[in-house]
Amino acid sequence: MPAYRVPEVAELLGVSDDTVRRWVEAGRLPAARDEAGRRTVDGVDVAALAQELATSAPDARAASVSARNRLPGIVTRVVRDTVMAQVEIQAGPHRLVSLLSREAADELGLEPGVRAVAVIKATHLVVETP
C-alpha cells in the first residue's frame, strides 16, 4: 500500500493540511517519517479514516432529503433569461453548473457571492441555500 504525504492526505479527505497534522498529533491518524523526514501516512490508514468520516452523522439540515452528495460552495455566476437561470457554484476545486427556473433562482436569492449548497442526486444538481 502506498504512503501519502500530509498535503496528499488532506486532498484525499477534503480537509486542510493543518487538520491532518492535528489528527496525526492527536493519534487519530498514524504517521511515519520518510527518508527526507516528511510525515507520511499509510494508504490503509487513510482509507480507514475516509470511511469513518463518510459514515459519521449526516448533516442534520439534510435529514429529510434523500440526496447525500452535498457540496457547500459559493455562487460565482448567474445568467438569467425570461424562463431559466444558469447558476455556477465553486465548491472547493469543483465548478458546478445547474440549470433551474428563473423563479427558483430569484426565490433563493442566487447572486455571485451568495453561499449555496450543490446537492447531487443521480443526474440532477439541486441548488439550495443554507
PEHU-V634138 format. One record per residue. N is the residue number from 1. PHI is phi in degrees with one decimal (* if undefined). D_FIRST is the distance of its C-alpha to the first C-alpha in Angstrom with 2 decimals. Layout:
BEGIN
N;PHI;D_FIRST
N;PHI;D_FIRST
END
This chain:
BEGIN
1;*;0.00
2;-71.5;3.81
3;-107.4;6.69
4;-115.7;9.71
5;-78.7;13.33
6;-52.5;15.93
7;-61.8;17.61
8;-69.0;14.56
9;-62.1;13.91
10;-59.2;17.66
11;-64.7;17.79
12;-64.4;15.22
13;-94.6;17.15
14;71.9;20.53
15;-129.3;21.70
16;-83.3;22.90
17;-57.5;21.26
18;-61.6;23.79
19;-62.9;22.72
20;-61.6;19.12
21;-61.1;20.74
22;-63.9;23.07
23;-62.9;20.41
24;-65.4;18.72
25;-63.3;22.23
26;-83.1;23.18
27;85.5;20.26
28;-71.9;19.12
29;-131.7;15.72
30;-67.0;14.38
31;-138.9;13.83
32;-129.4;13.92
33;-115.2;15.61
34;-85.0;14.59
35;-58.9;17.19
36;-88.8;19.29
37;86.9;19.43
38;-83.7;17.67
39;-70.4;15.87
40;-133.0;12.15
41;-125.8;10.29
42;-64.1;6.85
43;-57.8;5.70
44;-63.9;6.76
45;-68.5;9.86
46;-64.0;10.56
47;-62.1;10.59
48;-63.4;12.81
49;-67.6;15.06
50;-60.3;15.42
51;-67.3;16.67
52;-61.4;18.88
53;-65.4;20.35
54;-70.8;21.01
55;-98.4;22.87
56;-68.5;24.91
57;-52.8;28.62
58;-69.9;29.59
59;-58.8;31.97
60;-59.7;35.38
61;-67.6;37.09
62;-101.4;35.26
63;-59.5;36.12
64;-102.8;38.69
65;-116.8;36.73
66;-77.2;34.67
67;-71.7;32.48
68;-113.9;29.33
69;-89.7;27.96
70;-114.1;29.77
71;-118.9;29.29
72;-69.6;31.64
73;-163.9;33.06
74;-133.4;36.30
75;-70.5;38.82
76;-108.7;39.19
77;-161.1;41.79
78;-136.1;44.21
79;-116.6;46.45
80;-110.4;49.21
81;-122.0;51.85
82;-71.8;54.49
83;-117.9;52.28
84;-117.6;48.56
85;-135.8;46.24
86;-106.9;43.04
87;-117.1;40.80
88;-108.7;37.86
89;-123.8;35.39
90;-100.8;32.80
91;-115.8;30.02
92;62.4;27.61
93;-83.1;26.46
94;-102.0;27.79
95;-100.1;31.37
96;-118.0;32.78
97;-124.0;36.21
98;-129.1;38.32
99;-105.2;41.76
100;-143.4;43.94
101;-66.3;47.64
102;-60.9;49.46
103;-58.4;50.89
104;-64.6;47.46
105;-61.2;46.40
106;-66.4;49.72
107;-62.9;49.47
108;-80.1;46.00
109;67.7;47.33
110;-75.1;44.60
111;-147.0;45.14
112;-54.6;43.00
113;97.4;41.72
114;-83.7;41.70
115;-68.6;38.60
116;-150.3;37.44
117;-121.1;34.71
118;-88.4;33.52
119;-110.1;33.09
120;-108.2;31.54
121;-132.7;32.51
122;52.5;31.95
123;-100.6;33.54
124;-110.6;35.54
125;-111.5;35.05
126;-102.8;37.23
127;-106.6;38.30
128;-138.6;39.38
129;-107.6;40.39
130;-69.0;39.39
END
